[in-house]
C-alpha cells in the first residue's frame, strides 16, 4: 500500500525512500527527459505513423559522390544514436510513471527495495543489483 503526502508524491512504504529523495529523483528525471527530447530534436522528426516515435532525418549535403557518401555515413550514425536516445527516453518515462504510481524504488522482479545509492547512480533503475545480475547470468 502506498501513501500520498502533501506534495502529491506517492512513496511505497517498503521502498525505504523519503519523499524528498523521490522528489529529487523526479526532478533529475524530468531534466533528463528534456535533454533527451532536445537532443533527439536536433536530428530527428516525429514519426507520423508511430505515436511517440521519431525518425532520423536524412541529411542533404549536395550531389557530389563525396557528399552522398557523407550523407549515408551521417544517417547511419544518427539512426544508431536515435535508437539509443529513444531507449533512454523510454526508461526515463517509465521511471516517471513509477513515481506517479508510487512504485518507484521497488524492484519489478523481486518486490524488494532498490536502494537510494543505486537510484542515485541510475535514476531509471527498476531492479536491484542482485536481480539484474541474476537476469544477466553474472552470479
N, C-alpha and C positions, 0 to 999 in steps of 0.2 A: 504494500500500500504506500502511495506517495502522499506527500503533504505540500499544499501550496502555502506560500508565505506572502507577506505584504507587498513584495516587489514583483510578484507574478511568476517567480521561478519555482518550479517543482523539483524537489530533490528526493531521490529514492532513499528511504531511511537506511537501507543496507549498504549504500554506496560509501559511507564514511566521509562524504564530501560536505563542505559548508556551502551555504547559499552564495556567499561572497566568492568562493572559488568557482562555482558554476557560472556566476555572472561574469567573472573574469574570462573564463574559457569561452563563453558565449561571445564576448566582445572580440577576443582573439579570432574566433571562427568567422565572425562577420567581417572582420578586416581581411582575413584570408580570402573569403568569398569575393569581396570587392576587387582585390588584387587579381585573383584568377579570372574574373569576368573581364577586367580591363586588359589583362594580358591576352586572353582569347580574342577580344575585340580588335586587337591590333592586326590580326592576320586571318580572321575568320568572319563568316557571316552566319546568321541564323539559318538553320536548315528548314525550309518551308514544309518539308514532308514529315519531319520528326520533331514534335514539340520538345523544347528544352535542349535540342541538339544544335551543334554548329558544324560548319564545314570549312576547311581551309580554302582561302582564295587562291586561285592560280595566278601567279604574278605574270606581268607582261612587261618585258624589258626591251623588246624590239623584235626585228625579223631576221636578224643575222643568225647563223648556226650557233655561234657562241652564246648569243642572247637566249636562244631556245634551250640550249643545254643548261644554262644557268637557271632558267625558269623551272625546268623539270627538277633540277637539284634542290632548289629552294622549296618547291612544292612538296617534295618528298620529306624534306626536313620539317617543314611546317605541319604536314599531316601527322608525323610521329609526335611532334610537340603537342599538337591539338589533342591527340588521344591521351597523352599523359596529363595535360591540364584538365581535360574533361573528367578523367577518373578522380583527380584530386578534388575537383569541384563537387562531384557526386559524393565523395567521402565527407566533405565539409557540410554539404546539405543534409546528409544522413546524420551527422553528429548534432547539427542544429535541431533536427527533427527529434532526436533522442532527448535533447534538453527540453524541448516543448512537451514531450510525452512523459517526462520525469523518469526516464530510464538511463540517462547519461551516467557513465561511471560504473555500469553493471555489465559484466561480460555476457555477450549474447549466447555463448556456448555453455558456460558453467553456472551463470547466475551469481557469480562471486564479484566482489568489488574489484575494479581495475586498479585503483590506486592513484593518488594525486601525482606522484612522481612520474608515472608513465603518461598520464594525461597531460601533464605539463610539457613533457618531451614530445608527445604526439597527440594533440587535442582531438584528433579524429578517431583515436583508438576505440574499438568496440569489443576488444577481448583482452584478457590478462596475458602477460608474457608467457605463462605456463601453457595456456590454451593454444596460443599461437605457435609455440614451439612444438606442441603435440601435433597440431594440424599440419605443420610443415616437416614433420618427422625429424626434428632436431634433438629429440630426447634420446 
